[in-house]
Amino acid sequence: MPRMLDVSDEVRAEIGDEEAARLLAGESAPGSYDCTSCRTPGDSEQERTSTVLFIGDETAVLAFAHATCLPSQVVQVTEEQLQGAVRSIGAVGGESQQQAPAPQHLQQPPHLQQPPHAQQPPNLVPEQAVLGVTSGLVLIRNELHPALVVEPTAPVARPGTVGSGDDFLPLLIEQGFMPLTELAAVPPVLHGWSVLLAAGQLHAVLQPNPNGGRPVAWWQAHQPLQVTDGWRAAANKHQQVLMFAAPVGSVGRQPREDLMRDALDKAAANGKLVAAALPLAGI
């Protein structure tokens, strides 16, 4: 039976017209699946379903999601992240992913790929600075939103400059992040950026590739980070994550969400906070 599948041009270009036709005809697509984003059941015979292709160094995995959760897209991840996500999905009996035909460009190492241990934004953070990332829920206008708070461990200089200045916030503002003076409203969506959740764990913050093509990792976890059930539920509800960034020493690693909120409010009042809403991607 034909499936109600959305196969984007980007996904079709990777898997080929023949495989796309087989999917749309129902020959290689499951009827029922677990949504790769919200992890609830879906049925490609009854509701619109997106095909999401995750590509690692050597492996490609085709996943399925409610079209209301994620659009059909290609997401570049590390091989380690991809294999970890596949193992996690298999451990809970998920049926929402399958090995996809290897895209042609995977015959050689993808030029966009960062090593699994990379945790520094390309062309942004010098080697001596590492990004600290904390997840938590932030209350804005009586509604809880999933948030990531990013703070480097040292001042960030603009590439090619010398000195002790800190250009972390100006660099992010140039990328489209908005300065905040208070946390009174949800910041605007920054299109082209996204937060990658894989099997319920936080893997990376993705940014547009300056050379065109698929997004690249701006920040990438050494090991996938666990998030709370409440954080994941809020992320699935809003289909976006609020990212707050502050210079070194402005927020700190707060042990509780109320303390994190107090620190964010103080940083905003001092003109040391930028933010954006980043769409959610997942497997």
LUMZA-117597 format. One line per 5 residues: number of its first residue (from 1); their letters; for each residue x negated, y negated, z negated of N, C-alpha, C. Coordinates in Angstrom, 3 decimals, padded with zeros to 6 digits, always signed. Example, Ala and Ser with C-alpha at 12.3 -4.5 7.8 and 13.67 -1.06 7.14 Angstrom:
BEGIN
1) AS) -013.190:+005.690:-007.800:-012.300:+004.500:-007.800:-013.200:+003.300:-007.800; -012.850:+002.250:-007.080:-013.670:+001.060:-007.140:-012.900:-000.030:-007.870;
***
This chain:
BEGIN
1) MPRML) -000.846:+001.189:+000.000:+000.000:+000.000:+000.000:-000.884:-001.243:+000.000; -000.592:-002.250:+000.830:-001.387:-003.480:+000.847:-001.403:-004.147:-000.524; -002.499:-004.745:-000.847:-002.655:-005.416:-002.138:-002.514:-006.925:-001.963; -002.086:-007.578:-003.051:-001.942:-009.033:-003.056:-003.277:-009.650:-003.494; -004.297:-009.442:-002.647:-005.649:-009.851:-002.998:-006.026:-011.152:-002.321;
6) DVSDE) -006.755:-011.984:-003.065:-007.408:-013.160:-002.493:-008.882:-012.819:-002.306; -009.368:-012.852:-001.081:-010.774:-012.609:-000.775:-011.312:-013.889:-000.140; -012.100:-014.649:-000.888:-012.604:-015.919:-000.387:-013.581:-015.696:+000.752; -013.801:-016.755:+001.536:-014.773:-016.662:+002.632:-016.156:-016.327:+002.094; -016.481:-016.834:+000.896:-017.783:-016.580:+000.295:-017.948:-015.097:-000.034;
11) VRAEI) -016.903:-014.492:-000.621:-016.958:-013.067:-000.932:-016.984:-012.247:+000.354; -016.159:-012.628:+001.322:-016.111:-011.897:+002.594:-017.476:-011.906:+003.295; -018.166:-013.038:+003.215:-019.473:-013.136:+003.862:-020.471:-012.174:+003.235; -020.300:-011.874:+001.947:-021.232:-010.976:+001.262:-020.896:-009.505:+001.484; -019.608:-009.153:+001.448:-019.237:-007.740:+001.523:-018.955:-007.288:+002.955;
16) GDEEA) -018.740:-008.242:+003.852:-018.483:-007.906:+005.247:-016.997:-007.808:+005.556; -016.647:-008.032:+006.809:-015.238:-008.022:+007.220:-014.604:-006.641:+007.056; -015.389:-005.589:+007.304:-014.831:-004.232:+007.217:-014.404:-003.902:+005.795; -015.273:-004.197:+004.820:-014.921:-003.919:+003.432:-013.783:-004.815:+002.969; -013.765:-006.074:+003.420:-012.665:-006.976:+003.064:-011.342:-006.433:+003.587;
21) ARLLA) -011.350:-005.906:+004.800:-010.132:-005.332:+005.373:-009.675:-004.115:+004.574; -010.632:-003.277:+004.132:-010.280:-002.106:+003.330:-009.654:-002.532:+001.996; -010.190:-003.582:+001.405:-009.626:-004.091:+000.154:-008.200:-004.567:+000.359; -008.000:-005.382:+001.372:-006.670:-005.953:+001.615:-005.646:-004.873:+001.984; -006.130:-003.802:+002.600:-005.226:-002.702:+002.973:-004.936:-001.778:+001.797;
26) GESAP) -005.647:-001.980:+000.677:-005.423:-001.139:-000.489:-006.228:+000.133:-000.504; -007.181:+000.281:+000.433:-007.945:+001.518:+000.514:-009.032:+001.593:-000.555; -009.568:+000.443:-000.979:-010.676:+000.465:-001.934:-010.429:-000.444:-003.129; -009.223:-000.966:-003.275:-008.902:-001.828:-004.414:-007.960:-001.093:-005.359; -008.177:-001.228:-006.653:-007.278:-000.561:-007.592:-005.910:-001.239:-007.623;
31) GSYDC) -004.879:-000.453:-007.935:-003.576:-001.075:-008.143:-003.591:-001.844:-009.445; -003.814:-001.138:-010.546:-003.900:-001.780:-011.855:-005.362:-002.010:-012.212; -005.609:-003.041:-013.023:-006.973:-003.392:-013.412:-006.907:-004.194:-014.701; -008.044:-004.339:-015.359:-008.178:-005.265:-016.473:-008.803:-006.543:-015.938; -008.138:-007.668:-016.131:-008.624:-008.940:-015.609:-010.031:-009.216:-016.125;
36) TSCRT) -010.938:-009.577:-015.220:-012.324:-009.810:-015.587:-012.501:-011.073:-016.428; -011.460:-011.902:-016.496:-011.534:-013.127:-017.295:-010.828:-012.963:-018.635; -009.523:-012.701:-018.595:-008.758:-012.665:-019.849:-008.689:-011.276:-020.462; -009.163:-010.243:-019.724:-009.237:-008.869:-020.210:-007.873:-008.247:-020.479; -006.798:-008.800:-019.893:-005.472:-008.197:-020.014:-005.130:-007.507:-018.691;
41) PGDSE) -004.163:-006.555:-018.714:-003.871:-005.788:-017.504:-003.319:-006.655:-016.375; -003.647:-006.232:-015.166:-003.098:-006.852:-013.968:-002.709:-005.783:-012.969; -001.940:-006.164:-011.958:-001.477:-005.220:-010.946:-001.540:-005.905:-009.592; -002.477:-005.471:-008.751:-002.664:-006.124:-007.455:-001.529:-005.830:-006.479; -000.627:-004.904:-006.837:+000.537:-004.644:-006.001:+001.691:-005.579:-006.336;
46) QERTS) +001.608:-006.214:-007.519:+002.731:-007.026:-007.990:+002.399:-008.504:-008.152; +001.102:-008.856:-008.256:+000.730:-010.251:-008.517:-000.563:-010.576:-007.789; -000.698:-011.848:-007.459:-001.898:-012.282:-006.753:-003.142:-012.011:-007.599; -004.135:-011.458:-006.956:-005.349:-011.019:-007.640:-006.571:-011.543:-006.890; -007.531:-012.073:-007.635:-008.762:-012.584:-007.044:-009.852:-011.524:-007.061;
51) TVLFI) -010.641:-011.484:-006.012:-011.846:-010.664:-005.994:-013.017:-011.556:-006.401; -013.792:-011.093:-007.397:-014.936:-011.856:-007.898:-016.168:-010.964:-007.769; -017.136:-011.400:-006.988:-018.338:-010.611:-006.728:-019.489:-011.136:-007.569; -019.990:-010.295:-008.486:-021.152:-010.631:-009.306:-022.380:-009.978:-008.669; -023.422:-010.788:-008.429:-024.604:-010.315:-007.721:-025.827:-010.439:-008.620;
56) GDETA) -026.524:-009.317:-008.816:-027.783:-009.315:-009.548:-028.946:-009.192:-008.591; -030.102:-008.803:-009.120:-031.286:-008.649:-008.274:-031.114:-007.507:-007.271; -030.534:-006.396:-007.728:-030.428:-005.204:-006.895:-029.011:-004.656:-006.818; -028.121:-005.180:-007.636:-026.776:-004.613:-007.759:-025.733:-005.680:-007.506; -024.653:-005.287:-006.872:-023.490:-006.150:-006.710:-022.280:-005.438:-007.297;
61) VLAFA) -021.514:-006.141:-008.116:-020.320:-005.564:-008.728:-019.118:-006.410:-008.347; -018.119:-005.743:-007.783:-016.884:-006.415:-007.406:-015.872:-006.246:-008.528; -015.415:-007.360:-009.080:-014.456:-007.338:-010.180:-013.154:-007.978:-009.713; -012.109:-007.798:-010.514:-010.788:-008.305:-010.159:-010.233:-009.140:-011.311; -009.526:-010.203:-010.950:-008.977:-011.112:-011.953:-007.628:-011.619:-011.484;
66) HATCL) -006.768:-011.957:-012.454:-005.538:-012.648:-012.096:-005.905:-013.920:-011.328; -005.200:-014.198:-010.248:-005.487:-015.413:-009.491:-005.246:-016.662:-010.322; -004.404:-016.552:-011.344:-004.162:-017.696:-012.232:-005.305:-017.893:-013.223; -006.172:-016.878:-013.370:-007.312:-016.985:-014.290:-008.572:-017.468:-013.585; -008.883:-016.876:-012.427:-010.097:-017.220:-011.704:-009.827:-017.205:-010.206;
71) PSQVV) -010.437:-018.115:-009.451:-010.376:-018.014:-007.993:-011.349:-016.954:-007.500; -011.143:-016.479:-006.291:-012.094:-015.566:-005.674:-013.398:-016.306:-005.436; -014.524:-015.709:-005.898:-015.799:-016.414:-005.840:-016.946:-015.427:-005.948; -018.160:-015.915:-005.668:-019.398:-015.167:-005.864:-020.157:-015.819:-007.008; -020.635:-015.003:-007.952:-021.385:-015.503:-009.102:-022.735:-014.803:-009.146;
76) QVTEE) -023.808:-015.583:-009.163:-025.165:-015.031:-009.236:-025.549:-014.848:-010.702; -025.968:-013.652:-011.091:-026.412:-013.369:-012.449:-027.700:-012.554:-012.373; -028.367:-012.383:-013.502:-029.551:-011.534:-013.505:-029.123:-010.068:-013.494; -030.027:-009.212:-013.049:-029.741:-007.775:-013.049:-029.480:-007.280:-014.465; -030.230:-007.802:-015.424:-030.056:-007.393:-016.809:-028.667:-007.760:-017.322;
81) QLQGA) -028.225:-008.976:-017.001:-026.891:-009.386:-017.414:-025.822:-008.526:-016.761; -026.010:-008.255:-015.479:-025.004:-007.494:-014.751:-024.899:-006.075:-015.279; -026.035:-005.417:-015.503:-026.007:-004.052:-016.020:-025.437:-004.017:-017.434; -025.768:-005.024:-018.244:-025.214:-005.089:-019.595:-023.708:-005.242:-019.583; -023.211:-006.067:-018.669:-021.764:-006.252:-018.567:-021.073:-004.982:-018.101;
86) VRSIG) -021.681:-004.289:-017.139:-021.096:-003.036:-016.653:-021.040:-002.004:-017.771; -022.124:-001.915:-018.574:-022.123:-000.959:-019.690:-021.051:-001.317:-020.706; -020.893:-002.605:-020.973:-019.896:-003.033:-021.956:-018.491:-002.723:-021.479; -018.251:-002.972:-020.197:-016.930:-002.690:-019.645:-016.655:-001.192:-019.683; -017.657:-000.393:-019.298:-017.470:+001.054:-019.313:-017.217:+001.589:-020.704;
91) AVGGE) -017.815:+000.954:-021.711:-017.662:+001.425:-023.085:-016.246:+001.278:-023.592; -015.491:+000.315:-023.015:-014.110:+000.120:-023.459:-013.128:+000.666:-022.430; -013.641:+001.403:-021.447:-012.754:+002.055:-020.499:-012.166:+001.141:-019.464; -012.816:+000.005:-019.187:-012.270:-000.935:-018.216:-012.300:-000.350:-016.812; -011.325:-000.745:-016.012:-011.251:-000.259:-014.639:-011.277:-001.428:-013.657;
96) SQQQA) -011.743:-002.592:-014.098:-011.589:-003.786:-013.281:-012.822:-004.109:-012.461; -013.781:-003.193:-012.353:-014.959:-003.481:-011.557:-015.386:-002.229:-010.817; -016.087:-002.430:-009.727:-016.599:-001.307:-008.962:-017.881:-001.755:-008.289; -018.742:-000.783:-007.960:-019.945:-001.124:-007.209:-019.519:-001.607:-005.831; -020.065:-002.716:-005.431:-019.744:-003.270:-004.129:-020.864:-002.945:-003.144;
101) PAPQH) -020.562:-002.978:-001.841:-021.640:-002.797:-000.873:-022.707:-003.853:-001.104; -023.967:-003.444:-001.114:-025.047:-004.393:-001.408:-025.088:-005.480:-000.350; -024.942:-006.745:-000.723:-025.058:-007.818:+000.261:-026.424:-007.774:+000.934; -026.464:-008.212:+002.166:-027.681:-008.084:+002.962:-028.862:-008.787:+002.312; -028.603:-009.955:+001.701:-029.728:-010.713:+001.167:-030.351:-010.050:-000.054;
106) LQQPP) -029.690:-009.020:-000.625:-030.272:-008.343:-001.775:-031.377:-007.377:-001.380; -031.634:-007.237:-000.102:-032.760:-006.408:+000.321:-034.082:-007.056:-000.067; -034.054:-008.342:-000.344:-035.201:-009.060:-000.862:-034.782:-009.762:-002.136; -035.712:-010.046:-003.060:-035.333:-010.725:-004.295:-034.691:-012.067:-003.998; -033.508:-012.354:-004.589:-032.858:-013.643:-004.354:-033.764:-014.791:-004.807;
111) HLQQP) -033.874:-015.807:-003.966:-034.770:-016.910:-004.290:-034.209:-017.815:-005.377; -032.928:-017.627:-005.718:-032.331:-018.460:-006.751:-032.480:-017.856:-008.138; -032.953:-016.628:-008.205:-032.908:-015.907:-009.466:-033.960:-016.395:-010.458; -033.544:-016.558:-011.726:-034.485:-016.838:-012.791:-034.799:-015.543:-013.522; -035.970:-015.415:-014.131:-036.257:-014.225:-014.930:-035.294:-014.123:-016.096;
116) PHAQQ) -035.005:-012.892:-016.585:-034.006:-012.711:-017.640:-034.294:-013.501:-018.899; -035.571:-013.790:-019.197:-035.880:-014.465:-020.438:-035.782:-015.975:-020.320; -035.556:-016.502:-019.115:-035.573:-017.956:-018.937:-034.485:-018.603:-019.769; -034.821:-019.679:-020.443:-033.846:-020.384:-021.263:-033.993:-021.897:-021.102; -034.764:-022.311:-020.118:-035.017:-023.729:-019.936:-034.394:-024.194:-018.643;
121) PPNLV) -033.666:-025.313:-018.642:-033.032:-025.815:-017.431:-034.065:-026.157:-016.367; -033.874:-025.674:-015.139:-034.822:-026.020:-014.083:-034.904:-027.536:-013.912; -036.117:-028.037:-013.793:-036.355:-029.451:-013.537:-035.779:-030.357:-014.606; -035.608:-029.855:-015.806:-035.035:-030.714:-016.837:-035.826:-030.643:-018.125; -035.973:-029.467:-018.717:-036.616:-029.367:-020.018:-038.058:-028.910:-019.860;
126) PEQAV) -039.021:-029.646:-020.397:-040.418:-029.208:-020.310:-040.645:-027.964:-021.141; -041.795:-027.323:-020.955:-042.051:-026.021:-021.559:-041.972:-026.049:-023.079; -042.320:-027.179:-023.707:-042.343:-027.186:-025.158:-040.945:-027.318:-025.765; -039.946:-027.615:-024.964:-038.588:-027.774:-025.482:-037.755:-026.552:-025.129; -037.022:-026.039:-026.103:-036.089:-024.936:-025.914:-034.704:-025.426:-026.308;
131) LGVTS) -033.706:-024.998:-025.570:-032.347:-025.435:-025.866:-031.715:-024.549:-026.928; -031.227:-025.156:-027.994:-030.419:-024.452:-028.970:-028.957:-024.578:-028.594; -028.228:-023.479:-028.570:-026.818:-023.484:-028.177:-025.987:-022.868:-029.295; -024.979:-023.609:-029.752:-024.077:-023.144:-030.805:-022.657:-023.153:-030.275; -021.912:-022.079:-030.514:-020.512:-022.029:-030.099:-019.606:-022.269:-031.304;
136) GLVLI) -018.467:-022.874:-031.048:-017.501:-023.121:-032.109:-016.232:-023.711:-031.533; -015.215:-023.792:-032.369:-013.936:-024.381:-031.974:-013.877:-025.828:-032.445; -013.392:-026.703:-031.571:-013.288:-028.125:-031.880:-011.825:-028.547:-031.745; -011.318:-029.230:-032.757:-009.926:-029.682:-032.751:-009.840:-031.060:-032.105; -009.079:-031.149:-031.016:-008.843:-032.419:-030.332:-007.350:-032.537:-030.061;
141) RNELH) -006.758:-033.606:-030.588:-005.313:-033.844:-030.418:-004.504:-032.623:-030.833; -004.829:-032.121:-032.008:-004.086:-031.029:-032.638:-004.148:-029.716:-031.859; -005.173:-029.543:-031.017:-005.324:-028.291:-030.288:-006.786:-027.866:-030.340; -006.999:-026.565:-030.585:-008.349:-026.031:-030.665:-008.911:-025.760:-029.269; -010.154:-026.192:-029.051:-010.832:-025.986:-027.774:-012.159:-025.276:-028.014;
146) PALVV) -012.520:-024.329:-027.140:-013.829:-023.678:-027.276:-014.920:-024.669:-026.886; -015.985:-024.696:-027.654:-017.047:-025.669:-027.392:-018.415:-025.020:-027.498; -019.354:-025.577:-026.759:-020.771:-025.266:-026.881:-021.497:-026.562:-027.210; -022.339:-026.510:-028.223:-023.145:-027.667:-028.605:-024.590:-027.361:-028.245; -025.175:-028.198:-027.386:-026.525:-027.975:-026.873:-027.451:-029.062:-027.413;
151) EPTAP) -028.550:-028.633:-028.012:-029.522:-029.582:-028.553:-030.923:-029.006:-028.375; -031.826:-029.735:-027.710:-033.186:-029.226:-027.526:-033.987:-029.294:-028.818; -035.053:-028.530:-028.852:-035.907:-028.497:-030.048:-036.978:-029.572:-030.026; -037.071:-030.328:-028.919:-038.080:-031.383:-028.797:-037.564:-032.417:-027.807; -038.131:-033.621:-027.800:-037.725:-034.622:-026.809:-037.927:-034.101:-025.388;
156) VARPG) -037.084:-034.540:-024.494:-037.117:-034.098:-023.104:-037.542:-035.270:-022.225; -038.657:-035.121:-021.546:-039.149:-036.176:-020.657:-038.638:-035.943:-019.243; -038.471:-037.023:-018.523:-038.078:-036.906:-017.121:-039.207:-036.234:-016.338; -038.880:-035.304:-015.436:-039.932:-034.614:-014.676:-040.869:-035.601:-013.997; -042.148:-035.342:-014.115:-043.144:-036.174:-013.463:-043.582:-037.380:-014.260;
161) TVGSG) -043.046:-037.532:-015.481:-043.426:-038.680:-016.303:-044.237:-038.200:-017.497; -044.947:-039.124:-018.098:-045.701:-038.826:-019.302:-045.269:-039.800:-020.384; -045.476:-039.409:-021.628:-045.071:-040.276:-022.725:-044.201:-039.539:-023.704; -043.749:-040.254:-024.727:-042.983:-039.633:-025.807:-041.499:-039.957:-025.736; -041.033:-040.500:-024.623:-039.617:-040.839:-024.499:-038.743:-039.607:-024.396;
166) DDFLP) -037.444:-039.777:-024.633:-036.475:-038.686:-024.561:-035.416:-039.042:-023.527; -035.423:-038.334:-022.406:-034.481:-038.600:-021.308:-033.400:-037.531:-021.201; -033.205:-036.747:-022.263:-032.242:-035.644:-022.198:-030.846:-036.141:-021.818; -030.329:-037.138:-022.530:-028.984:-037.623:-022.225:-028.911:-038.345:-020.879; -029.843:-039.235:-020.549:-029.768:-039.859:-019.226:-029.768:-038.847:-018.080;
171) LLIEQ) -030.554:-037.786:-018.200:-030.581:-036.770:-017.151:-029.229:-036.079:-017.019; -028.586:-035.801:-018.147:-027.273:-035.161:-018.097:-026.207:-036.124:-017.572; -026.307:-037.387:-017.934:-025.359:-038.377:-017.424:-025.465:-038.473:-015.906; -026.686:-038.388:-015.398:-026.875:-038.395:-013.948:-026.235:-037.186:-013.285; -026.095:-036.092:-014.031:-025.446:-034.880:-013.516:-023.924:-034.956:-013.603;
176) GFMPL) -023.393:-035.956:-014.301:-021.943:-036.112:-014.389:-021.364:-035.993:-015.780; -022.194:-035.736:-016.793:-021.692:-035.692:-018.165:-021.348:-037.109:-018.633; -020.332:-037.209:-019.486:-019.816:-038.506:-019.911:-020.296:-038.840:-021.318; -020.800:-040.055:-021.545:-021.133:-040.475:-022.910:-019.863:-040.584:-023.754; -019.949:-040.181:-025.008:-018.805:-040.258:-025.919:-019.138:-041.168:-027.096;
181) TELAA) -018.150:-041.946:-027.510:-018.280:-042.709:-028.751:-017.408:-042.111:-029.849; -016.463:-041.247:-029.454:-015.623:-040.521:-030.400:-015.022:-039.319:-029.699; -014.613:-038.325:-030.491:-014.005:-037.116:-029.934:-012.493:-037.252:-029.999; -011.964:-038.172:-029.196:-010.541:-038.457:-029.249:-009.755:-037.766:-028.146; -010.441:-037.325:-027.090:-009.761:-036.691:-025.958:-010.696:-035.679:-025.323;
186) VPPVL) -010.111:-034.753:-024.577:-010.900:-033.749:-023.863:-011.661:-034.444:-022.738; -012.969:-034.235:-022.629:-013.735:-034.882:-021.553:-013.316:-034.352:-020.190; -013.610:-035.110:-019.126:-013.231:-034.674:-017.768:-013.956:-033.391:-017.355; -013.335:-032.673:-016.428:-013.950:-031.459:-015.874:-015.124:-031.847:-014.983; -016.235:-031.154:-015.145:-017.416:-031.361:-014.307:-017.445:-030.229:-013.286;
191) HGWSV) -016.956:-030.513:-012.114:-016.852:-029.480:-011.080:-018.235:-029.088:-010.569; -018.383:-027.802:-010.277:-019.659:-027.270:-009.832:-020.443:-026.622:-010.960; -020.153:-027.023:-012.194:-020.736:-026.389:-013.371:-019.745:-025.363:-013.900; -020.232:-024.379:-014.647:-019.343:-023.389:-015.245:-020.055:-022.681:-016.387; -019.259:-022.012:-017.214:-019.773:-021.207:-018.321:-019.500:-019.746:-017.990;
196) LLAAG) -020.552:-018.933:-018.020:-020.428:-017.520:-017.643:-020.245:-016.664:-018.879; -019.060:-016.052:-018.984:-018.785:-015.030:-019.983:-018.779:-013.685:-019.289; -019.498:-012.723:-019.832:-019.530:-011.386:-019.263:-019.183:-010.389:-020.355; -018.104:-009.625:-020.129:-017.634:-008.638:-021.111:-017.476:-009.262:-022.496; -016.943:-010.489:-022.526:-016.651:-011.137:-023.792:-017.844:-011.765:-024.475;
201) QLHAV) -019.009:-011.810:-023.812:-020.203:-012.406:-024.397:-020.659:-013.589:-023.551; -021.333:-014.536:-024.212:-021.811:-015.733:-023.537:-023.172:-015.455:-022.906; -023.267:-015.660:-021.588:-024.505:-015.353:-020.872:-025.230:-016.594:-020.372; -024.515:-017.580:-019.847:-025.223:-018.682:-019.209:-024.299:-019.869:-018.986; -024.928:-021.020:-018.808:-024.274:-022.213:-018.273:-024.843:-022.415:-016.878;
206) LQPNP) -023.978:-022.447:-015.886:-024.405:-022.542:-014.495:-024.225:-023.961:-013.977; -025.146:-024.394:-013.124:-025.068:-025.710:-012.507:-025.169:-025.563:-010.995; -024.766:-026.584:-010.233:-024.900:-026.503:-008.771:-026.362:-026.352:-008.367; -026.577:-025.605:-007.312:-027.924:-025.434:-006.772:-028.281:-026.681:-005.973; -029.346:-027.407:-006.349:-029.701:-028.626:-005.607:-030.029:-028.373:-004.148;
211) NGGRP) -030.364:-027.123:-003.806:-030.672:-026.776:-002.417:-029.469:-026.210:-001.677; -028.305:-026.231:-002.328:-027.125:-025.644:-001.718:-027.021:-024.165:-002.041; -025.887:-023.578:-001.765:-025.701:-022.165:-002.065:-025.087:-021.956:-003.434; -025.325:-020.766:-003.984:-024.683:-020.393:-005.243:-025.252:-021.167:-006.420; -024.456:-021.329:-007.476:-024.960:-022.004:-008.677:-026.147:-021.260:-009.280;
216) VAWWQ) -026.954:-021.987:-010.024:-028.105:-021.410:-010.717:-027.929:-021.651:-012.215; -028.685:-020.921:-013.004:-028.578:-021.045:-014.456:-029.255:-022.328:-014.933; -028.509:-023.167:-015.618:-029.072:-024.345:-016.298:-029.604:-023.919:-017.664; -028.808:-023.122:-018.346:-029.242:-022.468:-019.585:-028.866:-021.004:-019.486; -029.741:-020.132:-019.985:-029.496:-018.693:-019.912:-029.946:-018.044:-021.211;
221) AHQPL) -029.103:-017.219:-021.790:-029.402:-016.609:-023.077:-030.494:-015.549:-022.942; -031.387:-015.494:-023.944:-032.355:-014.400:-024.005:-031.610:-013.070:-024.079; -030.640:-013.022:-024.973:-029.739:-011.890:-025.102:-028.317:-012.450:-025.098; -027.337:-011.728:-024.506:-025.962:-012.231:-024.516:-025.517:-012.594:-025.931; -024.872:-013.731:-026.060:-024.455:-014.227:-027.367:-023.024:-013.806:-027.675;
226) QVTDG) -022.818:-013.282:-028.867:-021.479:-012.934:-029.302:-020.698:-014.209:-029.609; -019.414:-014.222:-029.260:-018.523:-015.312:-029.641:-017.357:-014.708:-030.413; -016.695:-015.510:-031.206:-015.590:-014.997:-032.015:-014.374:-014.705:-031.142; -013.476:-013.892:-031.666:-012.239:-013.606:-030.942:-011.442:-014.886:-030.720; -011.452:-015.772:-031.721:-010.720:-017.033:-031.586:-011.306:-017.913:-030.496;
231) WRAAA) -012.637:-017.957:-030.411:-013.297:-018.751:-029.370:-012.967:-018.194:-027.986; -013.052:-016.866:-027.856:-012.769:-016.241:-026.561:-011.304:-016.442:-026.173; -010.396:-016.337:-027.135:-008.977:-016.545:-026.841:-008.720:-017.975:-026.386; -009.359:-018.943:-027.032:-009.187:-020.339:-026.636:-009.772:-020.581:-025.245; -010.905:-019.945:-024.947:-011.509:-020.098:-023.623:-010.599:-019.524:-022.543;
236) NKHQQ) -010.006:-018.370:-022.810:-009.086:-017.779:-021.838:-007.821:-018.610:-021.686; -007.377:-019.227:-022.768:-006.171:-020.067:-022.703:-006.411:-021.297:-021.848; -007.521:-021.985:-022.097:-007.783:-023.245:-021.394:-008.521:-023.037:-020.077; -009.141:-021.861:-019.891:-009.950:-021.566:-018.714:-011.075:-022.580:-018.514; -011.541:-023.129:-019.626:-012.687:-024.023:-019.588:-013.298:-024.110:-020.980;
241) VLMFA) -014.535:-024.560:-021.020:-015.277:-024.703:-022.268:-015.811:-026.127:-022.329; -015.690:-026.760:-023.488:-016.235:-028.103:-023.663:-017.703:-027.984:-024.034; -018.550:-028.658:-023.286:-019.980:-028.657:-023.609:-020.379:-030.032:-024.116; -020.927:-030.062:-025.326:-021.450:-031.281:-025.931:-022.969:-031.174:-025.976; -023.651:-032.257:-025.669:-025.114:-032.260:-025.694:-025.598:-033.484:-026.449;
246) APVGS) -026.653:-033.283:-027.232:-027.205:-034.358:-028.052:-028.722:-034.229:-028.094; -029.446:-035.333:-028.291:-030.913:-035.256:-028.386:-031.337:-034.498:-029.636; -032.593:-034.086:-029.649:-033.136:-033.339:-030.771:-032.898:-034.079:-032.084; -032.436:-033.347:-033.104:-032.228:-033.904:-034.423:-030.917:-034.620:-034.630; -030.033:-034.622:-033.618:-028.786:-035.391:-033.738:-027.632:-034.596:-034.341;
251) VGRQP) -027.618:-033.295:-034.110:-026.503:-032.471:-034.593:-027.005:-031.378:-035.529; -028.030:-030.639:-035.111:-028.547:-029.562:-035.947:-027.735:-028.294:-035.810; -028.246:-027.215:-036.379:-027.566:-025.912:-036.348:-026.676:-025.804:-037.572; -025.428:-026.196:-037.409:-024.512:-026.227:-038.539:-023.905:-024.843:-038.776; -023.791:-024.395:-040.029:-023.306:-023.045:-040.312:-021.788:-022.908:-040.257;
256) REDLM) -021.066:-024.042:-040.295:-019.603:-023.976:-040.267:-019.061:-024.957:-039.239; -017.865:-024.635:-038.712:-017.285:-025.476:-037.665:-016.915:-026.864:-038.182; -016.499:-026.977:-039.450:-016.168:-028.307:-039.969:-017.416:-029.177:-040.066; -018.549:-028.553:-040.429:-019.805:-029.304:-040.486:-020.284:-029.668:-039.078; -020.065:-028.767:-038.130:-020.425:-029.067:-036.750:-019.602:-030.244:-036.234;
261) RDALD) -018.317:-030.259:-036.552:-017.472:-031.369:-036.113:-017.932:-032.681:-036.732; -018.262:-032.666:-038.006:-018.758:-033.883:-038.661:-020.033:-034.382:-037.973; -020.923:-033.455:-037.642:-022.171:-033.841:-036.993:-021.919:-034.392:-035.585; -020.958:-033.808:-034.867:-020.602:-034.318:-033.542:-020.019:-035.719:-033.626; -019.132:-035.929:-034.599:-018.543:-037.263:-034.785:-019.626:-038.301:-035.068;
266) KAAAN) -020.580:-037.934:-035.896:-021.654:-038.864:-036.241:-022.529:-039.154:-035.022; -022.866:-038.111:-034.253:-023.683:-038.312:-033.058:-022.966:-039.205:-032.048; -021.657:-038.992:-031.888:-020.893:-039.827:-030.957:-020.883:-041.285:-031.412; -020.659:-041.507:-032.698:-020.623:-042.872:-033.229:-021.965:-043.567:-033.059; -023.049:-042.791:-033.049:-024.386:-043.354:-032.888:-024.824:-043.441:-031.425;
271) GKLVA) -023.898:-043.107:-030.493:-024.229:-043.161:-029.071:-025.177:-042.086:-028.614; -025.156:-040.936:-029.278:-026.090:-039.854:-028.967:-025.362:-038.567:-028.585; -024.274:-038.689:-027.833:-023.511:-037.500:-027.456:-022.939:-037.683:-026.055; -023.093:-036.641:-025.231:-022.437:-036.590:-023.926:-021.651:-035.288:-023.865; -020.672:-035.236:-022.971:-019.822:-034.052:-022.917:-019.183:-033.906:-021.548;
276) AALPL) -018.708:-032.699:-021.276:-017.932:-032.390:-020.073:-017.165:-031.118:-020.327; -016.083:-030.932:-019.613:-015.345:-029.662:-019.631:-015.833:-028.832:-018.449; -016.309:-027.614:-018.746:-016.862:-026.741:-017.720:-015.910:-025.570:-017.464; -015.540:-025.314:-016.221:-014.664:-024.175:-015.924:-015.287:-022.866:-016.396; -014.423:-021.893:-016.612:-014.848:-020.592:-017.125:-015.004:-019.613:-015.982;
281) AGI) -016.105:-018.856:-016.014:-016.285:-017.728:-015.112:-016.521:-016.510:-015.980; -016.204:-015.320:-015.492:-016.375:-014.149:-016.339:-016.352:-012.861:-015.573; -016.698:-011.790:-016.293:-016.655:-010.453:-015.709:-016.113:-009.511:-016.765;
***
